[in-house]
């Protein structure tokens, strides 16, 4: 058997569930003896599996399947019937407009590769970014935030390169980076976003790209203040070759002002904004503002793959962005989300429980035992997300999506949370 065959066999085991996160692979020499190949062949296979994010090596602990193997993203478990779903991170449908695609779609000859962006939507996109001081000379479109980020990282970096990410951070991004064959370098987050000293340490270690959120950070709700943005820009100024990608997916409903790195005069930068959180989760469209080099690389790769974002989708988005009634609905949603976050944080505080969530759709609650809290709240009728999906080295917590949690429900959830914590302390001690 070849190294490629061994790696493929392990990958199939992970994909079909035969190998689970944390399962140990045989030591190199033992597997070599079993398969009748050289130890070097097995070592090469394990090296390829590590490079692709399927396994990790833990010193004397050997090689084990990664907690988040890159052959499949961390899909949340199915919500049990009868529970209140506060785990998904989704907006309240009451504040999403009815989607109205164009009533007539005329056939076209050939393709849209020569003119991939509708002029009307391109202008609306420039206005959207320009409103918050983001340079909008160079804009383009993508099929969503992760689509854009994946394209930018794959054109900018090579397998084995390092990417700095927020910790805790967006779980799909934490899956994406190793799936691209890149190394993840966690950067600590506090209430104002990336911690400057932690970012500097990551940059000094050789990272070639940074991915972060200026507001509505998932899962903590952190947002950049002007002072923090300026601190981070000063740190990044010493590393002008590093590409900084901002994911401002909560731009319209985050409940925080925009103090973005994209507006800080960096040499290499991109900001991506999506409409999923305020116009509809099925609108797989993103606007991107960036420097000229990044634009050329992004669009060059897109030209060779999907070519363009559907013009039917573009017309739908343009119609919504230009609709005053839709803007009023979105504004009402932003106000409601802020009230719901504050209600739960205040209710938890009344029980002596610390929680954060200054912007966005979620509240992040540090706990000692994630499983005990998740399972305890399940017995009370609530379904929340264990923090393990969102963190690398950060301490344990649970994420509660408050977007659909009515203000008058917050006291009951907080009381149940306090009861669960009391039960967990009595069970596990200390």
N, C-alpha and C positions, 0 to 999 in steps of 0.2 A: 504493500500500500504506500502511496505517496503522501507527502506532507499535505498537499492540497486535499487528498481524499480523507485524511484524518480530520482536518479542519471542517470539511463539509459534513462529515458524520456527526461531529459535535454540534454543529449548527443545526442540523436536522433534529437532534435530540432536544435542543433548547426550544426550537420552533414548535415541535409537537408535544412538548410538556414532559418528555421523558427525563430531561434534566431541568432542575429547578434552580432559582437563584440560591447561591450558597453551597450547592452540591460540589463536592470535590472531584476533580479529574485525577486519574491514576498518576503516580509519579512517572517522570519521563522514562526512567530505565525499566520500570515494571511494564509500562505500556509497550515499550520497544520490544521487550522479550515476548510479550503476549502476541504482538502482531508480526514478529519476526523481521523487524526493521531496525535500522541503526538509531541510537539515541538522538543523533543529530536530526534525523527526519522528524521525530516526535517534537523535539525542541523547536524546530522551524514551524511546525503546525501550531504549537502553543503560542509562539511569537506572533503569528498571523492572527490568531484568535484574540490575543491581547490588543493588537493594533486596531482591530475592528470593534473593540468594546464588548466582546462576548464573555471574556473571562478576565480575572484579575489574579495577580500573584501576591500571596500574603506571607512572604518569607518562609518560615518553618511551617506555616499553615498550608503551604502548597498552592496549587492553582485551582481556583474555584470559579463556578459560573457567576458572572457579575450580578449584582442586585438588580441592575436594569440592563439586561442583555439587549444589544442594539438590533436584534432581529425582530423585536416587537416593542412598541411604545407601552408605557405603563398605563394600561387602560383601567379606569376606575371600575370597581366591582359593581354589578347590577344592583340597583336600589331595591331592597326587599319591599314587597307589597305592604302598603299600609303605613310606611314611614314617611315623615316629612323630609324631603330631599334638600339638604343644605350643604351638599358636597360638590356640586357640579361646576360652580363658578360662572353660571349663566345669568344673563339679565332677566328681568321680569318681562314676560311677553306683553303685559299691559302697557309698557312704555316702548314697544316696538311698532313701527308703522306697518300697515298692510302693504305688501310688495306689489307693485304695479309695473310689470314688464311692458315694453312697447306693444301696442295692440297689433301693429303691422311690422313685420320684419321682411324687408325686400331682399330677394336673392342678389348675391353679388358674384361677379366673375373673379375667379382666382382666389386670392387670400388677402388678408389684411397686413401682411408682413411689411409692406412698404409704408403703411400708415397705421401703426398698431394702436394709437391712442386717439380717442375722440376729442376734438378740439374743445368742445364745451366742458367735458369732464376734466381735461387737463387744466383749463382755466380755473375751474372750481377747486381743483387740487392745489394750485398755486395760492389761491386765496386762503384756503384752509391752513396751509403751513405758514403763509405770510402773516396771518392773524396773530400768531404766537412768536413772531420774530425769527422763524426758521427760514434761511435763505432758500428761495424757491425758483432760482434760475434753472436748475436742472431737476426735473421731476420725471418719474416714470411710474408704471403700474406693475403689480404682481398679483398672484393668486392667493394672497393672504400673507400674514406676517412670517410664518415659518417657511413658506415657499420662498419669500424674499431673502430671509436670513440664510437659508440653506444655499441659495444661489450665490450670495455674496461670499459666504465662507468657502464654498467650493472653488470659486474663481480666484480667491485671494490667497488661500492657504493650501498646503500640501499635507498628505497623511502624516501624522505624527506631530504636526504643529499644535501649539497650545492656544486655547481660547479662555479668557477670563469671563466667568459667569457669576451672577448673584447667588449667594447662599444664605438663606433659602431663596429659591427662584422658581421660575416657570417650569413645571415638570416636563412638558413636551420639549422644551429647549434642552433640558438636561439629558433627554434621550437622544435628541438630534445630534448633538456634538460628537459623542462617541460613534454614532452610526455613520458619520462622515469620515471616520478614521482619525478624528482629532482628539487631542487631550484636553480634559476639562480642568481648569484651575479655579477653585472656588474663592470668591471674594465676599467677605462679611458685609452684611447689610444692617443698618440701624434705622431709626425713624426718618432719616433724611436720605436714605438710599445707600449707595456704595460708600464704604468707609475709606477715606483717602489713604491712610497708611496701609491698609490691606490692598488697595488697588496698586499702590506704588510697589509693594512687595511682589505682586503678581507680574507687573510690568518688568521688574528687574529680573524675574525668573525666565523671561523670554517669551511671554505671550505675544501673539501677533494680531489678535483681535480682542475686543471687549464688547460684550452684549449686555445691555442694561435697560432699565425702564425709568423714565424721568418722573412718572407719577402713576398712581394706581398699581404699584408694584405687586406682582403675584408671587407669594401669597400674603405679604405683610401689610400692603397698603401704603408703604413708604413713598415719599415724594421728595424730589430735590427742592430745597430752599435755594434762594439766590446765592447765599453764602456757600452752601455745599457745592452747588454747581461750579462756582468760581474756584473753590479748592480743587475739585476734580479736574477742571480744565487746566489749572496750573500744573498738576501732576502729569496729565497727559501731554502737556506742552513739551516735556522732556523726552517724549517718545513719539515724534511726529509721524513715524512710519506705521504706527499701529492703527488699524481700522476700528473706529468706534461706531457701533450699531445701536441706535436707540429704538426700542419697541414701545411706541406710545399708543398702545391699543386702547387705552381708556381715555383718549384725548377729550371726548365729548361728555363722558359721564364720570370722570375720575373725581371731580369735586376738589381739584387743586389747580393752582395757577401753573403756567408753563415756564419753568426755568430749565431750559434744555441745553445739553452739550452741543446739539446741532446748531445752536445760535451763538456758540462761544468762540468761533473762529478757528476750529480745528482744521488740520490739513486733510485728513482722511476721515470721512464721516458719512453716515447715512441715518436717516430717521424714517421709520415705517409706521404708517397709521392704517388701521383697518376700520371697517364699519360694522363688524360682527356684533359688538356690544351695544350699539345704539340704533342700528338700522335693521339688523337681522342676521342670525347665525348662519343662514344659508347663502349669504352674499360673500362669496369667496373672492373678495377684491381688496387690494391694498394700494394706497398711494405711497410713493417713496420720494423723498428729497435727499439729495446727496451731492458730493463733489463730482467734478467732471470725469475724473478717472474711474470712480466707482460706477457712475452711470454707464460709461462705455463698457465696462466689464460685465455689469449686470445685464444690459440689453443685448450685448453680443452673445452671451450664453443663452438668454431667452430666445433670441432669434433662431438658434440652432435646435431648440427643444420645442416648447409649446408655441413659440412664435408671438403670441399676443393673448391678452385677456379678452374673452368673448365680448364683442361689441353689443350684444343683447344685454349682457350683464352691465356693461359700462353705461348704456342708456338708462337702465333701471336705477343705477346708483346716482347718475347725474340728476334724474328726475327727483329723487328723494332729497339729495343735498340742496337742491334749489327750491324746495317746498317749505314755505313759512310755517304751515301747520305741523309739518314733521319736526321742524326745529323747535317749536313750542312743546311738542310731546317729549322730545329728547331732553329739553331743559327741565321739564317736570320730573322725568326719570332721574336726572342727576340730583335734584333736590330730594326726592324720595330716598334714593340710595344713601345719601348723606345722613338723613334722619334715621334710617334703619341701622346703619353702622353705629351711630352714636347711641342709639337706644340699647343695643346689645352690650356695647362696651360699658355704658353706664350701669346697666343691670348687673353685669358681671362684677363690676367694681363694688357694687353694694354688698356683694358676698365675699369681698376680699380677693377677687380673682383678677389678675392683670391680663389685659388684652390690648392689641394694637390693631389699627385699621383706619388710618387718617384719610385715605382716599381709596377709590376703587369699589369693588363689589364684595369684598371679603373681610373677615376679621380673623386674626391669627392669635391663638391662645397657647402660650407655653404651658406644658404639662410634664409630669415626670414619666408617665407611662401612656403612650399613645393608644395602644391596644385596649387598655383598661377603660380609657375614656370613651373611645369609639364604641366599644361593645356595651358599656354602661348606658350611654346615651341611646343606643339602639333599643335597649329594653324600655326606655322611656318614650320611644316613638320618634326619635330624631336620627337622621343619617348625616354624619359629618365626615370630613376627609382626614385620614391620618397624615401627619406632616411628613412621614418618611418619603412620600412621593415627591416632595418639594425641596429636600435638603441633602447636603453632602456631609459637611462637618458641623453644621448648625445644630443646636440642641433640639430636643423633641418638642412638638407642639401639635395642635390640630387646627385645620382651617375650616371656618364656618362661612358659607356664602350667605350673606344677609340680604341679597338683592330681592328675594321674595319673602323675607321674614317681616311680617307686619310689626309695627312698633308695639302693639299691645300683646304680641306673642313673646317679646324679649324677656319680660320678667319670669315667665314660666320656664323658658329655656335656661335662663341663668340659674334658677332655683334647682332645676334638674341637674345642671352641670355641677353645682356645688354639692348636691347629694352624691353624685357619682364620684367626685373627688374625695369626699369623706369616706365612701365605701372603699375606694381604691387604697386610701391611706390605712384604713383599718385592716385591709387584706394584706397589703404588701409592706406595711410598717413604715415608721419614720416620717 
